[in-house]
Amino acid sequence: MNRHQEKLLVATLAGLIIAGAATFAIQPALAAGYDVDGPAQITGVEDWDVLNVRKWPASYSMQVGALEPQTSVWVERCIIAPQGGSDWCLVEQQDTRGWVNARYLTQIYDADI
C-alpha cells in the first residue's frame, strides 16, 4: 500500500467515525414518539426548585430554560425512551421551548395557557 492509499484509508475511517458519532448524538430526537398537542402542568418539582428545559431530549443536553413548579405549558409531542428510561416531551411556555422529562408533567384539561 502506497502513501496515498494510506492517507485515503485514514480519511475514510475518520469520516466513518464522525458519521457514527453524529448518528449517536441525534438518535434521541429520532426515537419513536407520540403527539400530545395539549396543556400540562409542571408537577413533582419541589417549591424551591425548577425544572430544567433542555435543547434535546437528554439530561446531558444544554439547558435552554427553567420552569417553576405548577407552571402550565403546551406539550407538542413526546418520545418513548428505550429500555425503561423516562419519556421526554417537547414543551413550550412563552419564550421557552425545549424538552423536559415527562415524569414532571401532568396533563390538564380546559386550561388557558
MDTraj code that builds the backbone (N, CA, C; nanometers):
import mdtraj as md
import numpy as np

residues = "MET ASN ARG HIS GLN GLU LYS LEU LEU VAL ALA THR LEU ALA GLY LEU ILE ILE ALA GLY ALA ALA THR PHE ALA ILE GLN PRO ALA LEU ALA ALA GLY TYR ASP VAL ASP GLY PRO ALA GLN ILE THR GLY VAL GLU ASP TRP ASP VAL LEU ASN VAL ARG LYS TRP PRO ALA SER TYR SER MET GLN VAL GLY ALA LEU GLU PRO GLN THR SER VAL TRP VAL GLU ARG CYS ILE ILE ALA PRO GLN GLY GLY SER ASP TRP CYS LEU VAL GLU GLN GLN ASP THR ARG GLY TRP VAL ASN ALA ARG TYR LEU THR GLN ILE TYR ASP ALA ASP ILE".split()
xyz = np.array([
    [0.0853, -0.1163, 0.0000],
    [0.0000, 0.0000, 0.0000],
    [0.0906, 0.1236, 0.0000],
    [0.0643, 0.2140, -0.0939],
    [0.1482, 0.3333, -0.1003],
    [0.0954, 0.4435, -0.0084],
    [0.1673, 0.5518, 0.0010],
    [0.1376, 0.6617, 0.0938],
    [0.0002, 0.7238, 0.0660],
    [-0.0330, 0.7409, -0.0614],
    [-0.1615, 0.7996, -0.0997],
    [-0.2770, 0.7101, -0.0554],
    [-0.2639, 0.5821, -0.0714],
    [-0.3694, 0.4889, -0.0300],
    [-0.3866, 0.4895, 0.1223],
    [-0.2764, 0.5000, 0.1954],
    [-0.2839, 0.5064, 0.3415],
    [-0.3603, 0.6312, 0.3871],
    [-0.3294, 0.7456, 0.3261],
    [-0.3996, 0.8692, 0.3611],
    [-0.5488, 0.8582, 0.3296],
    [-0.5819, 0.7992, 0.2180],
    [-0.7212, 0.7813, 0.1788],
    [-0.7940, 0.6897, 0.2768],
    [-0.7285, 0.5832, 0.3189],
    [-0.7876, 0.4907, 0.4150],
    [-0.8112, 0.5592, 0.5499],
    [-0.7145, 0.6363, 0.5980],
    [-0.7278, 0.7066, 0.7249],
    [-0.8412, 0.8092, 0.7167],
    [-0.8486, 0.8832, 0.6060],
    [-0.9554, 0.9830, 0.5894],
    [-1.0923, 0.9158, 0.5851],
    [-1.1029, 0.8025, 0.5204],
    [-1.2299, 0.7293, 0.5131],
    [-1.2720, 0.6798, 0.6510],
    [-1.1783, 0.6225, 0.7257],
    [-1.2092, 0.5751, 0.8604],
    [-1.2504, 0.6914, 0.9522],
    [-1.1815, 0.8039, 0.9413],
    [-1.2173, 0.9206, 1.0222],
    [-1.3582, 0.9682, 0.9874],
    [-1.3922, 0.9671, 0.8606],
    [-1.5265, 1.0064, 0.8179],
    [-1.6327, 0.9137, 0.8731],
    [-1.6050, 0.7844, 0.8727],
    [-1.6998, 0.6876, 0.9275],
    [-1.7189, 0.7064, 1.0781],
    [-1.6114, 0.7363, 1.1485],
    [-1.6207, 0.7586, 1.2931],
    [-1.7034, 0.8845, 1.3216],
    [-1.6792, 0.9902, 1.2469],
    [-1.7544, 1.1142, 1.2660],
    [-1.9019, 1.0927, 1.2337],
    [-1.9312, 1.0227, 1.1266],
    [-2.0705, 0.9951, 1.0897],
    [-2.1389, 0.9102, 1.1964],
    [-2.0685, 0.8122, 1.2502],
    [-2.1248, 0.7293, 1.3566],
    [-2.1525, 0.8090, 1.4827],
    [-2.0605, 0.8983, 1.5185],
    [-2.0803, 0.9819, 1.6373],
    [-2.1979, 1.0774, 1.6177],
    [-2.2123, 1.1323, 1.4986],
    [-2.3251, 1.2220, 1.4708],
    [-2.4574, 1.1473, 1.4784],
    [-2.4610, 1.0272, 1.4305],
    [-2.5827, 0.9465, 1.4371],
    [-2.6195, 0.9187, 1.5816],
    [-2.5212, 0.8867, 1.6641],
    [-2.5466, 0.8619, 1.8056],
    [-2.5972, 0.9878, 1.8751],
    [-2.5431, 1.1028, 1.8395],
    [-2.5806, 1.2284, 1.9049],
    [-2.7243, 1.2684, 1.8765],
    [-2.7749, 1.2399, 1.7562],
    [-2.9118, 1.2802, 1.7232],
    [-3.0124, 1.1680, 1.7419],
    [-2.9697, 1.0518, 1.7819],
    [-3.0580, 0.9376, 1.7966],
    [-3.1778, 0.9630, 1.8884],
    [-3.1641, 1.0326, 2.0043],
    [-3.2822, 1.0553, 2.0877],
    [-3.3927, 1.1309, 2.0163],
    [-3.3568, 1.2260, 1.9307],
    [-3.4581, 1.3042, 1.8608],
    [-3.5310, 1.2214, 1.7560],
    [-3.4732, 1.1123, 1.7137],
    [-3.5346, 1.0289, 1.6117],
    [-3.6118, 0.9118, 1.6696],
    [-3.6170, 0.9022, 1.8013],
    [-3.6848, 0.7904, 1.8661],
    [-3.8344, 0.7945, 1.8385],
    [-3.8995, 0.6796, 1.8521],
    [-4.0436, 0.6721, 1.8323],
    [-4.1140, 0.7594, 1.9344],
    [-4.2211, 0.8229, 1.8926],
    [-4.2903, 0.9124, 1.9832],
    [-4.4385, 0.9197, 1.9547],
    [-4.5030, 1.0147, 2.0203],
    [-4.6463, 1.0323, 2.0051],
    [-4.6802, 1.1799, 2.0198],
    [-4.7812, 1.2251, 1.9456],
    [-4.8276, 1.3630, 1.9535],
    [-4.9156, 1.3819, 2.0755],
    [-4.9026, 1.4953, 2.1396],
    [-4.9857, 1.5286, 2.2544],
    [-5.0739, 1.6482, 2.2195],
    [-5.0119, 1.7592, 2.1761],
    [-5.0826, 1.8826, 2.1411],
    [-5.1866, 1.9204, 2.2445],
    [-5.1413, 1.9383, 2.3668],
    [-5.2317, 1.9767, 2.4741],
    [-5.1569, 2.0353, 2.5914],
    [-5.2309, 2.0947, 2.6845],
    [-5.1696, 2.1579, 2.8015],
    [-5.1314, 2.0573, 2.9092],
    [-5.0322, 2.0957, 2.9867],
    [-4.9888, 2.0160, 3.1021],
    [-4.9365, 2.1119, 3.2075],
    [-4.9170, 2.0586, 3.3257],
    [-4.8658, 2.1376, 3.4372],
    [-4.7403, 2.0711, 3.4912],
    [-4.6446, 2.1547, 3.5330],
    [-4.5212, 2.1038, 3.5933],
    [-4.5550, 2.0550, 3.7335],
    [-4.5332, 1.9271, 3.7593],
    [-4.5596, 1.8670, 3.8901],
    [-4.4392, 1.7843, 3.9335],
    [-4.4342, 1.7512, 4.0615],
    [-4.3263, 1.6672, 4.1127],
    [-4.1949, 1.7399, 4.1316],
    [-4.1968, 1.8723, 4.1217],
    [-4.0779, 1.9538, 4.1435],
    [-4.0986, 2.0299, 4.2741],
    [-4.0005, 2.0269, 4.3618],
    [-4.0108, 2.0956, 4.4902],
    [-4.0344, 2.2452, 4.4695],
    [-4.1024, 2.3091, 4.5644],
    [-4.1348, 2.4516, 4.5547],
    [-4.0110, 2.5393, 4.5396],
    [-3.8996, 2.4982, 4.5964],
    [-3.7772, 2.5765, 4.5922],
    [-3.6920, 2.5468, 4.4685],
    [-3.7368, 2.4522, 4.3852],
    [-3.6575, 2.4066, 4.2703],
    [-3.7233, 2.4494, 4.1393],
    [-3.6571, 2.4207, 4.0277],
    [-3.7109, 2.4453, 3.8939],
    [-3.6889, 2.3206, 3.8088],
    [-3.7664, 2.3098, 3.7019],
    [-3.7492, 2.2009, 3.6058],
    [-3.6674, 2.2532, 3.4895],
    [-3.5536, 2.1914, 3.4634],
    [-3.4679, 2.2330, 3.3530],
    [-3.5308, 2.1958, 3.2200],
    [-3.5247, 2.2887, 3.1255],
    [-3.5695, 2.2657, 2.9885],
    [-3.4439, 2.2470, 2.9049],
    [-3.4399, 2.1397, 2.8271],
    [-3.3192, 2.1030, 2.7521],
    [-3.3367, 2.1239, 2.6020],
    [-3.2258, 2.1462, 2.5327],
    [-3.2277, 2.1655, 2.3876],
    [-3.2686, 2.0368, 2.3159],
    [-3.2238, 1.9249, 2.3659],
    [-3.2536, 1.7936, 2.3086],
    [-3.3080, 1.7035, 2.4187],
    [-3.3734, 1.5939, 2.3845],
    [-3.4321, 1.5058, 2.4870],
    [-3.3293, 1.4166, 2.5563],
    [-3.2448, 1.4787, 2.6369],
    [-3.1418, 1.4049, 2.7111],
    [-3.0960, 1.4899, 2.8286],
    [-3.0700, 1.4268, 2.9416],
    [-3.0310, 1.5006, 3.0613],
    [-2.8960, 1.5701, 3.0464],
    [-2.8124, 1.5251, 2.9545],
    [-2.6819, 1.5857, 2.9335],
    [-2.6861, 1.6976, 2.8300],
    [-2.8031, 1.7242, 2.7718],
    [-2.8175, 1.8280, 2.6708],
    [-2.8114, 1.9667, 2.7351],
    [-2.7786, 2.0672, 2.6550],
    [-2.7675, 2.2042, 2.7023],
    [-2.9014, 2.2544, 2.7578],
    [-2.8956, 2.3230, 2.8699],
    [-3.0156, 2.3807, 2.9299],
    [-3.0514, 2.5084, 2.8542],
    [-3.1795, 2.5196, 2.8114],
    [-3.2254, 2.6380, 2.7394],
    [-3.3264, 2.7195, 2.8200],
    [-3.3615, 2.6716, 2.9369],
    [-3.4561, 2.7436, 3.0212],
    [-3.4872, 2.6647, 3.1467],
    [-3.5760, 2.7215, 3.2273],
    [-3.6187, 2.6564, 3.3514],
    [-3.7633, 2.6961, 3.3772],
    [-3.8402, 2.6030, 3.4319],
    [-3.9814, 2.6273, 3.4605],
    [-4.0097, 2.6070, 3.6084],
    [-4.0853, 2.6976, 3.6658],
    [-4.1245, 2.6899, 3.8059],
    [-4.2263, 2.5785, 3.8271],
    [-4.2342, 2.5231, 3.9468],
    [-4.3388, 2.4246, 3.9775],
    [-4.4772, 2.4849, 3.9542],
    [-4.5700, 2.4015, 3.9119],
    [-4.7093, 2.4389, 3.8859],
    [-4.7279, 2.5279, 3.7628],
    [-4.6223, 2.5493, 3.6830],
    [-4.6342, 2.6272, 3.5602],
    [-4.7104, 2.5465, 3.4565],
    [-4.7978, 2.6130, 3.3823],
    [-4.8686, 2.5481, 3.2722],
    [-4.7862, 2.5611, 3.1454],
    [-4.7784, 2.4537, 3.0681],
    [-4.7022, 2.4513, 2.9432],
    [-4.7874, 2.3868, 2.8346],
    [-4.7483, 2.4088, 2.7106],
    [-4.8099, 2.3404, 2.5982],
    [-4.7166, 2.2263, 2.5577],
    [-4.7696, 2.1054, 2.5520],
    [-4.6898, 1.9889, 2.5144],
    [-4.7199, 1.9563, 2.3684],
    [-4.6160, 1.9628, 2.2861],
    [-4.6321, 1.9331, 2.1438],
    [-4.6308, 1.7833, 2.1181],
    [-4.5254, 1.7177, 2.1640],
    [-4.5113, 1.5738, 2.1439],
    [-4.4149, 1.5170, 2.2453],
    [-4.4159, 1.3853, 2.2571],
    [-4.3254, 1.3153, 2.3477],
    [-4.2584, 1.2015, 2.2726],
    [-4.1427, 1.1597, 2.3225],
    [-4.0750, 1.0435, 2.2644],
    [-4.0669, 0.9339, 2.3689],
    [-4.0679, 0.8129, 2.3211],
    [-4.0630, 0.6957, 2.4076],
    [-3.9173, 0.6611, 2.4338],
    [-3.8822, 0.6542, 2.5594],
    [-3.7442, 0.6228, 2.5971],
    [-3.7176, 0.4735, 2.5808],
    [-3.6025, 0.4380, 2.5266],
    [-3.5681, 0.2964, 2.5130],
    [-3.5284, 0.2339, 2.6465],
    [-3.5533, 0.1086, 2.6601],
    [-3.5066, 0.0256, 2.7714],
    [-3.5389, 0.0822, 2.9098],
    [-3.6640, 0.1166, 2.9323],
    [-3.7081, 0.1549, 3.0651],
    [-3.6711, 0.2936, 3.1117],
    [-3.6175, 0.3777, 3.0245],
    [-3.5873, 0.5145, 3.0632],
    [-3.7136, 0.5986, 3.0671],
    [-3.7003, 0.7241, 3.1002],
    [-3.8146, 0.8147, 3.1062],
    [-3.8414, 0.8769, 2.9697],
    [-3.9703, 0.8948, 2.9388],
    [-4.0068, 0.9651, 2.8166],
    [-3.9684, 1.1121, 2.8289],
    [-3.9501, 1.1788, 2.7155],
    [-3.9204, 1.3212, 2.7102],
    [-4.0265, 1.3881, 2.6253],
    [-4.0654, 1.5094, 2.6647],
    [-4.1691, 1.5822, 2.5924],
    [-4.1180, 1.7203, 2.5500],
    [-4.1581, 1.7591, 2.4288],
    [-4.1264, 1.8911, 2.3759],
    [-4.2338, 1.9872, 2.4234],
    [-4.1934, 2.0872, 2.5035],
    [-4.2891, 2.1800, 2.5632],
    [-4.2580, 2.3230, 2.5213],
    [-4.3598, 2.4067, 2.5375],
    [-4.3444, 2.5490, 2.5081],
    [-4.4213, 2.6282, 2.6132],
    [-4.3591, 2.7374, 2.6590],
    [-4.4230, 2.8259, 2.7561],
    [-4.3625, 2.9643, 2.7348],
    [-4.4415, 3.0545, 2.6784],
    [-4.3961, 3.1880, 2.6391],
    [-4.2747, 3.1758, 2.5474],
    [-4.1586, 3.2290, 2.5875],
    [-4.0394, 3.2260, 2.5025],
    [-3.9518, 3.1031, 2.5247],
    [-3.9940, 3.0129, 2.6115],
    [-3.9155, 2.8933, 2.6411],
    [-3.9714, 2.7753, 2.5634],
    [-3.8840, 2.7088, 2.4870],
    [-3.9232, 2.5907, 2.4103],
    [-3.8106, 2.4892, 2.4180],
    [-3.8437, 2.3660, 2.4587],
    [-3.7424, 2.2629, 2.4677],
    [-3.8003, 2.1360, 2.5266],
    [-3.7122, 2.0464, 2.5679],
    [-3.7505, 1.9133, 2.6141],
    [-3.7417, 1.9023, 2.7656],
    [-3.8437, 1.8385, 2.8244],
    [-3.8429, 1.8105, 2.9681],
    [-3.8756, 1.6634, 2.9893],
    [-3.8359, 1.6131, 3.1038],
    [-3.8661, 1.4746, 3.1386],
    [-4.0161, 1.4621, 3.1647],
    [-4.0801, 1.3653, 3.1009],
    [-4.2259, 1.3504, 3.1075],
    [-4.2768, 1.3197, 3.2478],
    [-4.1931, 1.2671, 3.3360],
    [-4.2414, 1.2338, 3.4706],
    [-4.2786, 1.3582, 3.5508],
    [-4.2357, 1.4768, 3.5041],
    [-4.2680, 1.6014, 3.5729],
    [-4.3853, 1.6756, 3.5089],
    [-4.4597, 1.6088, 3.4216],
    [-4.5744, 1.6698, 3.3555],
    [-4.7031, 1.5958, 3.3931],
    [-4.8081, 1.6715, 3.4191],
    [-4.9397, 1.6161, 3.4407],
    [-5.0347, 1.6848, 3.3428],
    [-5.0975, 1.6075, 3.2594],
    [-5.1880, 1.6640, 3.1595],
    [-5.3064, 1.7307, 3.2289],
    [-5.3443, 1.8481, 3.1770],
    [-5.4588, 1.9206, 3.2310],
    [-5.5592, 1.9452, 3.1195],
    [-5.6822, 1.9648, 3.1595],
    [-5.7913, 1.9829, 3.0638],
    [-5.8560, 2.1193, 3.0836],
    [-5.9051, 2.1781, 2.9767],
    [-5.9783, 2.3049, 2.9808],
    [-5.8984, 2.4141, 3.0502],
    [-5.7724, 2.4317, 3.0101],
    [-5.6893, 2.5335, 3.0731],
    [-5.6432, 2.6336, 2.9693],
    [-5.6299, 2.7578, 3.0081],
    [-5.5753, 2.8624, 2.9211],
    [-5.4266, 2.8758, 2.9508],
    [-5.3485, 2.8762, 2.8441],
    [-5.2038, 2.8911, 2.8625],
    [-5.1613, 3.0236, 2.8053],
])
top = md.Topology()
chain = top.add_chain()
for i, resn in enumerate(residues, 1):
    res = top.add_residue(resn, chain, resSeq=i)
    for name in ("N", "CA", "C"):
        top.add_atom(name, md.element.get_by_symbol(name[0]), res)
traj = md.Trajectory(xyz[None], top)
